[in-house]
Amino acid sequence: MESNKKLICNKCRCHLEEIETQFTYLDRKFRHKVLRCPECGQVYIPEDLAKGKVAQLEKSLEEK
């Protein structure tokens, strides 16, 4: 995250940390480092990452 702002988990009140996380979309799995609560595991995904990864995955499925 480029901003100096520290995001905190609304539930645990802990600072979110960059942690590698596995995602599943359309029966495909991929791993990516995202901000996540070290206590409860809640994930923060910025809009640009969500749109970019989904578009990339959909494109790869279309090519098959």
C-alpha positions in Angstrom: 0.0 0.0 0.0 1.6 3.3 -1.1 -0.3 5.5 1.3 1.2 6.1 4.8 -2.3 5.6 6.3 -2.6 2.6 8.6 -5.8 0.8 8.2 -7.3 -1.0 11.2 -9.7 -3.9 11.5 -13.1 -2.7 12.5 -13.7 -5.9 14.6 -10.3 -6.4 16.4 -8.9 -2.8 16.2 -5.5 -4.2 15.0 -3.5 -2.7 12.3 -3.8 -4.6 9.0 -0.7 -6.3 7.7 0.3 -7.4 4.2 -0.2 -11.1 4.3 -0.2 -13.6 1.4 -3.8 -14.8 1.0 -5.4 -17.4 -1.3 -8.5 -16.4 -3.3 -10.9 -18.5 -5.4 -12.8 -17.1 -8.3 -14.7 -19.1 -10.9 -13.2 -22.3 -9.6 -9.6 -20.9 -10.1 -7.3 -20.2 -7.2 -4.6 -17.6 -6.9 -2.5 -16.1 -4.2 -1.7 -12.4 -3.6 -0.4 -10.3 -0.7 -3.2 -8.1 0.6 -3.9 -6.2 3.8 -5.4 -8.6 6.3 -6.1 -8.6 10.1 -3.5 -10.8 11.8 -6.1 -11.6 14.5 -9.4 -12.5 12.7 -8.2 -12.8 9.1 -10.5 -10.1 7.7 -9.2 -9.0 4.3 -9.1 -5.5 2.8 -9.0 -5.5 -1.0 -8.6 -2.2 -2.8 -11.0 -1.7 -5.7 -8.2 -1.4 -8.3 -6.7 -4.8 -7.2 -10.1 -6.5 -7.3 -11.0 -5.2 -10.8 -7.5 -6.0 -12.1 -7.2 -9.5 -10.8 -10.8 -10.4 -11.9 -10.3 -9.1 -15.4 -6.9 -10.9 -15.7 -8.5 -14.2 -14.5 -11.5 -13.8 -16.8 -9.2 -13.1 -19.8 -7.1 -16.3 -19.1 -10.3 -18.4 -18.9 -11.5 -17.0 -22.3 -8.2 -18.0 -23.9 -8.7 -21.6 -23.0 
